[in-house]
């Protein structure tokens, strides 16, 4: 007896189809989730890179601005210093002050000695020449030969009256000034020099007095 024809079980087919569709849907969803996660991670990486780059550029810009501000501030300070700066006073030590005092004192002594010597020489020359002229006039009234001798002395005095005077007076001062100071400790330097000049006018060490003595000896 032939078998009976059995038709397709539609329910089973539908169940299998539904199950396959669900399975495919799950796979698609999973794949989509994986793709979304991939792009999400890549976006985060790119975002971090972008943020890091922006931070670096910001720091670089801040550094440049700070350097520029410092440069402008330095230029402004230099400009103000150039306008109002005064030279710093030179520091002077106690030794420098003492050395300057000693120098001024020495220069003053040299000036005083030079003035004293010039005064003595001028006074000595004027007085000696005047005396010689007076003697010459007196002798001329007595004899021609004596007058000629007197005029010769006058001529020699007029030619170089300062010859040997400076050296002679300096030697005279070095010899007699210490003695005057020892004998007259209370006298001032100007008084001692005045006394020394008087001694010089009469001293035989005075070249002018030597001329006068030579002239008187010839009379």
Phi, psi and omega in degrees: 000124185296151180288154179279142178290127178254128180280170182289139178276098185295327181295318180294320179297315180297322180295318180294318180296318180296319180295319179295320179296318179297320180295317179294320179297320178297318180295319178297318180296318179296318179296319180296319179297320179296319178295318179298318180296321180297311180293329178293315178296319179295322178295319178297319180297314179296322180295318179296319178298317180295317178297317180297320179294318179296320179297317180296317179295323179295316178297318179298318179295319178297320179297316179296318179296321180294317177298320179296317179297317179296319179296317179295320179296319179296316179297321179295318179295318179297321179295317179293321178295322180294330181278319188250354184290139176245147179299134180293135180296139179289130179286131180246124180277167178298324179295322178296319180296316180295320179296321178294320178298316180296321179295314179296322179295317180295318179296322179295318179296320179296317179296317180296319180293321180294317179296318179299316181295318180295319178298316181296316181295316180297315179296318182296315182294313182299315182293317183292318179296319179297317178297320181294320178295320178297315179297321180296319179296319181294318181290323181301329179289341184262316182205154181288318182296319177294324179295320178297318178297318180296319179293327177295317177298316179300317181297318180293322179294319182289332185291306180219073183289339183272357184297132178067357183290316183297312181296320181293317181293321178299316178296319179297318181294317180296331182277318189260339181297317176300324179293318179297319179296321180291322182281335182229071185293341183268352182281147175284167181297321179296323178291321178296320180291323177297317177296320180296322178296320178296319177296322181294323180298329183257354187286139175292346178283348177287121182303327179292324176292328177294323177294317181295319179296321179294321179294315181296327180291335180277350182288000000 
